[in-house]
């Protein structure tokens, strides 16, 4: 923080009791001091903004002060987004708000998924203290009363006048609330492409990493182990290249014995649970009853902890493959079913789930051509999302890979809707596929991987028409990576 920002934060904390209430000029100067303390002072940046101060002392007024864009008039309704604080009794609210005259030139900011995604990430980082509107472009709905009730008193006029255009808000009651105010302020200026300077720039770069961490949260072995022991049936899901299978095998080995299987469209109930299979016999064919992978793993789990590891679980129709055995998948209950056939060596058809059996599966969220899980199956599993992890790319230290990975994360974060975000290529696409070989050729191996695996994957998203409204940005991303590879080859 700086001296000007500290003074501003102190005023926000005091609310209507602040000594500068009703005195516009000193407040206007303070806001400009905050700008110069944190952001680029060049005229072509600073001139893009204006300061508005309307800090009336009347308790029933919708008093406010803050930054709006310069193309607006100096008074009356305005367009676009703004950073504003609104004082109440013994505190204020800091908000991002749309001018009552409409979106204006900032429609592109509000319409990009990235703006809302970063705000929601900040809300998670601030443990829900920051409220964010579900749809930033929706000016027909108002700030919920449950949120307004958490604000300082004497803000009823604000809620009445601006409740439909406020899209992010946080109550400020003390100087301890400074971090969330800084985040909203820095986000506002960075979204308008204004460079941050000095300590503010360093802080925002760190904060940007925190935001990416909230958008792409990481799952570790200990988390999966704990959940698998608690819930018994777990699915690791995420885009390709995020290490789902590798982590699943590590967890399974930690748990105990493992039965690994691969699902595919030809998987049936007969080879997963129990089925009849022909075998040669005198005079022709006979049929024998064979246990499937599920029953074999269940039998092995009688002797101790056992993990049935299913890779690519949604490549088969899990409802059909499980059949009546789905009834057994209740982590806190013991149930039994009657099998349609009696396996060799079994004395009865009834079977229940061994207490030592766990099911750990992986699911590729980018594969839209395969079976979707019905709700009955879905509710029996706990799902953990796995996302790209920049740390793995940083650790390997290939400059080209880091630049391309950052471009991928930025493009998908900024332009992808929630479904398309699940297509974000994982970190594996940016890593050396042969770490056992000479490190001197590592950059060339990574470049080939980007050319022969990553770019074709992005092109496939486009040809399959599954990238939605992010298709054009993803096409541009593929072109930029291809250009980088050509430049790298030319050097």
C-alpha positions in Angstrom: 0.0 0.0 0.0 1.0 3.7 -0.3 0.3 6.8 1.7 -2.5 8.0 -0.6 -4.2 4.6 -0.7 -3.9 4.3 3.1 -5.6 7.7 3.4 -8.4 6.6 1.0 -8.8 3.3 2.9 -9.1 5.1 6.2 -11.8 7.3 4.7 -13.7 4.3 3.4 -13.5 2.7 6.8 -15.0 5.8 8.5 -17.8 6.0 6.1 -20.1 9.0 6.5 -18.1 10.1 9.6 -15.1 10.8 7.4 -14.0 14.5 7.7 -13.8 14.9 3.9 -17.5 14.1 3.4 -19.1 17.0 1.4 -15.7 18.4 0.4 -15.2 17.3 -3.2 -11.9 18.9 -4.2 -9.6 17.3 -1.6 -11.2 13.9 -2.3 -10.8 14.3 -6.0 -7.1 15.1 -5.5 -6.7 12.1 -3.1 -8.1 9.8 -5.8 -5.6 11.2 -8.4 -2.8 10.7 -5.9 -3.9 7.1 -5.5 -3.8 6.7 -9.3 -0.3 8.2 -9.6 0.9 6.1 -6.7 -0.1 2.8 -8.4 -0.5 3.3 -12.1 1.3 4.7 -15.2 1.4 8.5 -15.1 1.8 9.0 -18.8 -0.9 11.3 -20.2 -2.1 8.7 -22.8 -3.0 6.4 -19.8 -4.1 8.9 -17.2 -6.3 10.8 -19.6 -8.5 7.8 -20.2 -10.1 8.3 -16.8 -12.0 10.9 -14.8 -12.8 11.2 -11.1 -16.3 11.7 -9.9 -17.0 12.8 -6.3 -20.6 13.0 -5.0 -20.1 12.6 -1.2 -23.2 14.2 0.1 -23.6 14.3 3.9 -27.4 13.5 3.9 -28.1 10.1 5.4 -30.6 9.2 2.7 -28.4 10.2 -0.2 -26.7 7.7 -2.6 -23.2 9.2 -2.0 -20.3 7.9 -4.0 -16.8 8.7 -5.4 -14.5 6.9 -7.7 -13.0 6.4 -11.2 -15.0 6.3 -14.5 -13.8 6.4 -18.1 -13.0 9.8 -19.6 -15.4 9.6 -22.6 -18.3 10.1 -20.3 -19.8 13.5 -19.3 -18.5 15.0 -16.0 -21.9 14.7 -14.4 -25.1 12.8 -14.7 -25.6 9.2 -16.1 -22.5 7.6 -17.6 -21.6 4.5 -19.5 -19.2 1.6 -18.9 -17.7 0.2 -15.8 -16.3 2.1 -12.8 -14.6 1.6 -9.5 -16.6 3.4 -6.8 -16.9 3.4 -3.1 -20.2 4.4 -1.4 -20.1 5.5 2.3 -22.6 4.3 4.9 -22.6 4.5 8.7 -19.2 3.4 10.1 -18.0 1.9 6.9 -18.5 1.8 3.1 -18.9 -0.6 0.3 -16.3 -0.8 -2.6 -18.0 -1.8 -5.8 -17.5 -2.4 -9.5 -20.6 -0.9 -11.2 -22.0 -0.3 -14.6 -23.1 3.2 -15.4 -26.8 3.7 -15.4 -26.6 4.8 -19.1 -25.4 1.3 -20.2 -22.3 -0.8 -21.0 -20.8 1.6 -23.5 -17.3 0.8 -24.7 -16.8 -1.6 -21.8 -19.2 -4.2 -23.2 -16.2 -6.2 -24.4 -14.8 -6.3 -20.8 -18.1 -7.4 -19.2 -18.9 -9.8 -22.0 -15.6 -11.7 -21.8 -15.7 -14.8 -19.5 -12.3 -13.8 -18.1 -13.5 -10.7 -16.3 -16.2 -12.6 -14.4 -13.9 -15.6 -13.9 -11.2 -13.4 -12.2 -13.8 -11.8 -10.0 -15.1 -15.2 -8.8 -11.6 -16.3 -8.2 -11.0 -13.2 -6.0 -14.3 -14.0 -4.2 -12.9 -17.5 -3.4 -9.5 -16.0 -2.3 -11.4 -13.6 0.0 -13.5 -16.5 1.3 -16.8 -15.2 0.1 -16.5 -11.7 1.5 -16.6 -10.3 -2.1 -20.0 -10.7 -3.7 -20.0 -11.2 -7.5 -23.2 -11.1 -9.7 -23.8 -14.5 -11.4 -24.3 -12.7 -14.8 -22.4 -9.4 -15.1 -24.5 -8.3 -18.1 -27.8 -8.8 -16.3 -29.1 -5.4 -15.3 -32.6 -6.6 -14.6 -31.7 -8.4 -11.3 -30.6 -6.6 -8.2 -28.1 -7.2 -5.4 -29.8 -9.8 -3.2 -31.2 -8.6 0.1 -29.1 -11.2 1.9 -26.0 -9.4 0.6 -27.3 -5.9 1.3 -28.0 -6.9 4.9 -24.2 -7.4 5.3 -23.4 -3.9 4.3 -22.9 -1.0 6.8 -26.1 0.9 7.6 -27.4 3.9 5.7 -26.8 2.4 2.3 -30.5 1.8 1.5 -30.5 4.7 -1.1 -27.5 3.1 -2.8 -29.2 -0.2 -3.0 -32.3 1.4 -4.4 -30.5 3.6 -7.0 -27.7 1.3 -8.1 -28.7 -2.2 -6.9 -29.3 -3.4 -10.5 -26.0 -2.2 -11.9 -23.6 -3.1 -9.1 -21.9 -6.4 -10.1 -19.2 -6.8 -7.5 -19.3 -5.4 -3.9 -17.5 -5.8 -0.6 -18.1 -4.1 2.7 -15.3 -2.1 4.2 -15.3 -1.5 7.9 -11.7 -1.2 8.8 -8.2 -0.8 7.3 -7.9 -4.6 7.6 -10.1 -4.8 4.5 -7.4 -3.1 2.4 -6.4 -6.2 0.4 -9.8 -6.7 -1.2 -10.0 -3.0 -2.1 -6.6 -3.2 -3.7 -7.7 -6.2 -5.7 -10.8 -4.5 -7.1 -9.0 -1.3 -7.9 -6.1 -3.1 -9.6 -8.4 -5.3 -11.5 -10.4 -2.3 -12.8 -7.3 -0.6 -14.2 -5.6 -3.8 -15.5 -8.8 -4.7 -17.3 -8.7 -1.3 -19.0 -5.1 -2.0 -20.1 -3.5 0.6 -17.8 0.0 -0.5 -16.7 0.6 -0.9 -13.0 3.9 0.4 -11.6 6.4 -0.3 -8.9 5.3 -2.3 -5.9 1.7 -2.3 -7.2 2.9 -4.1 -10.3 4.8 -6.7 -8.3 1.8 -7.2 -6.0 -0.6 -7.7 -8.9 1.7 -10.2 -10.6 1.7 -12.3 -7.5 -2.0 -11.8 -7.2 -2.5 -12.8 -10.8 -0.8 -16.1 -9.9 -3.1 -16.5 -7.0 -6.1 -15.9 -9.3 -4.9 -18.5 -11.7 -4.5 -20.9 -8.8 -8.1 -20.3 -7.8 -9.3 -20.7 -11.4 -7.2 -23.9 -11.9 -7.0 -25.4 -8.4 -4.5 -28.2 -7.9 -5.2 -31.7 -6.5 -2.4 -33.6 -4.7 -1.9 -37.2 -3.7 -2.9 -36.6 -0.1 -6.2 -35.1 -1.0 -7.1 -38.0 -3.3 -6.1 -40.5 -0.7 -8.2 -38.9 2.0 -11.2 -38.6 -0.2 -10.9 -42.2 -1.5 -10.7 -43.5 2.0 -13.7 -41.5 3.0 -16.0 -41.9 0.0 -14.5 -45.1 -1.6 -15.7 -44.2 -5.1 -13.8 -41.3 -6.7 -13.4 -40.0 -10.3 -10.5 -37.7 -11.3 -11.8 -35.6 -14.2 -10.1 -32.9 -16.2 -8.7 -31.9 -19.6 -6.1 -34.1 -21.4 -2.6 -33.8 -20.2 -3.3 -32.9 -16.6 -1.8 -36.1 -15.1 -5.0 -37.9 -14.1 -3.8 -41.4 -14.9 -0.4 -40.9 -13.3 -1.9 -39.6 -10.1 -4.5 -42.4 -10.0 -1.8 -45.0 -10.2 0.2 -43.3 -7.5 -2.8 -43.2 -5.2 -3.8 -46.8 -5.9 -0.3 -48.0 -5.1 -0.4 -46.1 -1.8 -3.7 -47.7 -0.9 -2.7 -51.3 -1.5 -3.3 -53.8 -4.2 -4.5 -52.6 -7.6 -6.7 -54.0 -10.4 -6.1 -51.7 -13.4 -8.5 -51.7 -16.3 -9.2 -49.5 -19.4 -12.8 -48.7 -20.4 -13.7 -48.5 -24.1 -17.0 -48.5 -26.0 -17.0 -52.4 -26.3 -16.9 -52.9 -22.5 -19.9 -54.9 -21.4 -21.6 -56.0 -18.2 -20.4 -59.5 -19.0 -16.7 -58.7 -18.9 -17.0 -56.2 -16.0 -19.4 -57.9 -13.6 -20.3 -61.5 -14.7 -21.1 -63.3 -17.9 -21.4 -66.5 -19.9 -18.6 -67.4 -22.3 -18.4 -70.2 -24.7 -15.7 -72.9 -24.4 -14.9 -76.0 -26.4 -16.5 -79.2 -25.1 -17.0 -82.8 -26.3 -19.5 -82.7 -29.2 -19.5 -78.9 -29.5 -19.6 -75.9 -27.2 -20.4 -75.4 -23.6 -20.7 -72.2 -21.6 -18.9 -71.2 -18.5 -19.6 -68.4 -16.0 -16.7 -66.0 -15.6 -16.2 -63.3 -13.0 -15.6 -59.8 -14.5 -13.0 -57.3 -13.3 -15.4 -55.9 -10.7 -16.1 -59.2 -9.0 -12.4 -60.2 -9.1 -11.4 -56.9 -7.5 -14.2 -57.3 -4.9 -13.0 -60.8 -4.0 -9.4 -59.6 -3.7 -10.5 -56.8 -1.3 -11.6 -59.4 1.2 -7.9 -59.8 2.1 -7.2 -56.1 2.4 -7.4 -52.6 0.8 -7.8 -53.0 -2.9 -8.3 -50.4 -5.6 -10.2 -51.0 -8.9 -8.6 -48.4 -11.1 -10.7 -47.6 -14.2 -9.0 -45.4 -16.8 -11.2 -43.3 -19.2 -14.3 -44.3 -17.3 -16.6 -42.4 -19.6 -15.5 -44.2 -22.7 -18.1 -46.9 -21.9 -21.7 -46.6 -20.8 -21.1 -47.0 -17.1 -24.8 -47.5 -16.3 -25.0 -50.5 -18.7 -21.6 -51.9 -17.7 -22.6 -51.8 -14.0 -26.1 -53.1 -14.3 -27.7 -54.0 -11.0 -24.2 -53.7 -9.3 -24.8 -50.0 -9.2 -26.8 -50.6 -6.0 -23.7 -51.7 -4.2 -21.9 -48.3 -4.7 -23.0 -46.7 -1.4 -20.0 -45.7 0.7 -21.8 -45.9 4.0 -24.1 -48.9 3.5 -23.8 -52.6 3.0 -26.2 -53.8 0.3 -26.4 -57.0 -1.7 -27.6 -58.1 -5.1 -28.3 -61.4 -6.8 -26.2 -62.2 -9.8 -27.9 -63.5 -13.0 -25.3 -66.3 -13.2 -23.4 -68.3 -10.5 -19.6 -68.0 -11.1 -17.6 -71.2 -10.9 -16.6 -72.0 -7.3 -19.4 -69.8 -5.8 -22.0 -71.3 -3.5 -24.6 -68.6 -4.0 -25.5 -65.8 -6.3 -25.9 -63.1 -3.7 -22.9 -60.7 -3.4 -22.1 -57.6 -1.3 -19.3 -55.2 -1.6 -16.1 -55.9 0.4 -15.3 -53.2 2.8 -11.7 -53.0 1.5 -12.8 -52.3 -2.1 -12.3 -48.8 -3.5 -13.0 -47.6 -7.1 -10.8 -44.8 -8.5 -11.5 -43.7 -12.1 -10.3 -41.1 -14.5 -12.5 -39.1 -16.9 -11.4 -36.9 -19.8 -13.6 -33.8 -19.9 -12.4 -32.9 -23.4 -13.8 -36.0 -25.1 -17.4 -35.1 -26.0 -18.0 -38.1 -28.3 -18.3 -40.6 -25.5 -21.0 -41.6 -23.0 -22.3 -39.2 -20.5 -22.9 -40.4 -16.9 -26.5 -40.5 -15.8 -27.4 -38.9 -12.4 -27.8 -42.3 -10.6 -24.2 -43.1 -11.4 -22.9 -39.6 -10.8 -24.3 -39.3 -7.3 -22.4 -42.4 -6.2 -19.0 -41.0 -7.0 -17.1 -38.0 -5.6 -15.5 -35.9 -8.4 -12.2 -34.1 -8.2 -11.2 -31.7 -11.0 -7.7 -31.7 -12.2 -6.4 -28.7 -14.1 -3.1 -27.6 -15.8 -0.3 -26.9 -13.4 2.2 -24.2 -14.3 4.7 -25.4 -11.7 5.6 -28.5 -13.7 6.4 -26.4 -16.8 8.4 -23.8 -14.7 10.4 -26.6 -13.1 11.5 -27.9 -16.5 12.6 -24.4 -17.5 12.0 -24.5 -21.3 11.4 -20.9 -22.3 9.3 -21.7 -25.4 7.1 -24.1 -23.3 6.5 -21.4 -20.6 5.6 -18.8 -23.2 3.2 -21.1 -25.0 1.7 -22.4 -21.8 1.0 -18.8 -20.5 -0.7 -18.0 -23.9 -2.9 -21.1 -23.6 -3.9 -20.3 -20.0 -4.6 -16.7 -20.9 -6.7 -17.6 -24.0 -8.9 -20.2 -22.3 -9.2 -18.1 -19.1 -10.2 -15.0 -21.0 -12.5 -16.3 -23.7 -13.7 -19.8 -22.8 -17.1 -20.4 -21.3 -17.3 -23.0 -18.4 -17.7 -26.0 -20.8 -14.9 -24.9 -23.1 -12.6 -24.2 -20.1 -12.6 -28.0 -19.6 -10.8 -28.3 -22.9 -7.7 -26.4 -21.6 -4.7 -28.5 -22.6 -2.8 -29.8 -19.6 0.8 -29.2 -18.6 2.0 -32.6 -20.1 1.8 -31.1 -23.6 4.5 -28.6 -22.6 6.9 -31.1 -21.0 9.8 -33.1 -22.4 8.4 -36.5 -23.4 11.8 -38.2 -22.9 13.3 -36.8 -19.8 15.6 -39.9 -19.7 17.5 -38.6 -22.8 20.1 -35.9 -23.2 18.9 -32.6 -21.7 20.8 -30.6 -24.4 18.1 -31.6 -26.9 15.2 -31.0 -24.5 14.0 -27.8 -26.2 13.8 -29.5 -29.6 11.9 -32.4 -28.2 9.4 -30.0 -26.5 9.1 -28.0 -29.7 8.2 -31.1 -31.6 5.7 -32.0 -29.0 4.0 -28.6 -29.3 4.0 -29.0 -33.1 2.8 -32.6 -33.3 0.5 -32.8 -30.3 -0.6 -29.5 -28.9 -1.4 -27.6 -32.2 -3.2 -30.6 -33.7 -5.3 -30.9 -30.5 -6.3 -27.2 -30.8 -7.1 -27.7 -34.5 -9.2 -30.7 -33.6 -11.3 -28.6 -31.1 -12.0 -26.3 -34.0 -12.8 -28.9 -36.6 -15.1 -30.7 -34.1 -16.8 -27.4 -33.3 -16.6 -27.9 -29.6 -14.9 -24.6 -28.7 -18.1 -22.6 -28.9 -17.7 -18.8 -28.7 -13.9 -19.2 -28.0 -13.3 -20.7 -31.5 -11.8 -17.6 -33.0 -9.4 -16.9 -30.0 -8.4 -20.6 -30.0 -7.7 -20.4 -33.7 -5.5 -17.4 -33.1 -3.8 -19.2 -30.3 -2.9 -22.1 -32.6 -1.6 -19.7 -35.2 0.6 -17.9 -32.6 2.1 -21.1 -31.3 2.8 -22.2 -34.9 4.5 -18.9 -35.6 6.6 -19.2 -32.4 7.7 -22.7 -33.5 8.7 -21.4 -36.9 10.7 -18.6 -35.4 12.4 -21.0 -33.0 13.3 -23.3 -35.9 14.8 -20.3 -37.8 17.2 -19.4 -35.0 
